[in-house]
Amino acid sequence: MSDKKTLTVKLVRSPIGCRASHRATVVGLGLRKLNSTKTLEDTPAVRGMINKIAYLVQVL
């Protein structure tokens, strides 16, 4: 019944030493520890957040 498209995002690099806004984006996506994954709805806002921290995450 779920017609909404989703993206699975995995945190592959540590946000330690990154800009504070990038760390906040990681938290905003719901990623906590290294290698943690989160399935998110595919919206322009989520895509923008992923683009901002593309060097820290991997889209599965």
C-alpha positions in Angstrom: 0.0 0.0 0.0 3.0 2.3 0.4 3.2 4.1 -2.9 5.8 6.6 -1.6 9.3 6.2 -2.9 12.1 5.8 -0.3 15.8 6.2 0.0 18.1 4.2 2.3 21.1 6.2 3.6 24.1 4.9 5.4 26.6 7.0 7.4 30.1 5.9 6.1 32.3 8.7 7.5 32.4 10.2 10.9 31.0 13.8 11.2 33.7 14.6 13.8 35.7 17.5 12.6 33.0 18.6 10.1 31.1 21.9 10.1 28.4 22.1 12.8 25.7 22.5 10.2 26.8 19.3 8.5 26.7 17.4 11.9 23.2 18.8 12.4 22.2 17.6 9.0 23.4 14.1 9.9 21.3 14.2 13.1 18.4 15.6 11.1 18.5 12.6 8.8 18.3 10.3 11.9 21.8 8.9 11.5 23.6 8.2 14.8 26.6 5.9 14.7 28.9 5.0 11.9 27.4 2.5 9.5 23.9 3.2 10.8 21.2 3.2 8.1 17.9 5.0 7.8 15.1 4.6 5.2 13.7 8.0 4.4 10.9 9.3 2.1 12.2 10.6 -1.2 11.4 14.3 -1.0 13.3 17.4 -2.3 14.2 18.3 1.3 15.7 14.9 2.0 17.6 15.0 -1.3 19.0 18.4 -0.4 20.2 17.2 3.0 21.9 14.2 1.3 23.6 16.4 -1.2 24.9 18.6 1.5 26.6 15.8 3.3 27.3 13.5 0.3 30.9 13.0 1.4 29.7 11.4 4.7 26.9 9.2 3.5 26.2 6.5 0.9 22.8 6.0 -0.7 21.9 2.3 -0.9 
